[in-house]
Amino acid sequence: MIGCKIVIPARYGSTRLPGKPLLPVAGKPMIAHVCERALEAGDEVFLATDDERIREAVADLPVQALLTRPDHASGTERIAEVADILGWPDDTIVVNLQGDEPLMRPALIRELAAALAGQTAARVATLAAPIGDVAEVFDPNAVKVVTDAQGYALYFSRAPIPWYRASFGQAAPGLPEDFPWLRHIGIYAYSAGFLRDYVNWPASRLETVEALEQLRILWRGERIRVLPVDEAPEAGIDTEADWRRVEAVLTGRNPAG
């Protein structure tokens, strides 16, 4: 695997599920499952949290857990603090694995790090998977991304982009077979130097309107490499229904690799 640092940001507060990282899932805290997926990717793993209880939950794992400031507005900011605490050089590749993704496939973490390392035009990389269901295209919780011919992001939106003019205005819209609508997968790789720049940029108007942090990056003129993958990983835990679904999956199978 391309050498990288995998950092898992995990805060205690959650609007829907307070204390979410500590939710019991298949006999252990959710955050322990996330750390295990990261360890299976085969590189150094760090936990960035604002709560001692979360740090203690992974004490038995070979993970370096750091207490970070409680006032960060995003996981990206929390990871940037870790990069500074540990003094990582600007060219260090850092993967942001969200703390509520216990079903993330380790292979995707490896592929994402390699995608960033394999080019020089962008300091950020992320993943996307094909959308085959028109309902998903219109779902505002499914973030869409459009790329250029080289695979770099043009725009991210909760809206149905690109707008299929020949069909989307009809009563029963459909999707053509010759255009790959893409759903963004919320895992990122960055350079540590990018993170140091990012935290000094104010939020952009686009980011505020769409509630999409990655639009700050495009607004500043930075490029984002988008790696397409055949299939999105199982969704993480955001609601009680998600909790029950992930519990069932992890109880009935071995982690994917």
Buried (B, 14 or more C-beta within 10 A) or exposed (E): BBEBBBBBBBBBEBEEBEBBBBBEBBEBBBBBBBBBBBBBBBBBBBBBBBBEEBBEBBEEBEBBBBBBEEEBEBBBBBBBBBBEEBEBEEEBBBBBBBBBBBBBBBBBBBBBBBBBBEEEEBBBBBBBBEBEEBEBBBBEEBBBBBBEEEBBBBBBBBBBBBEBEEEBEEEEBEBEEEEEBBBBBBBBBBBBBBBBBBBEEEEBEBBEEBEBBBBBBBBEEBBBBBBBBEEBBBBBBBEEEBBEBBBEBBEEEEBBE
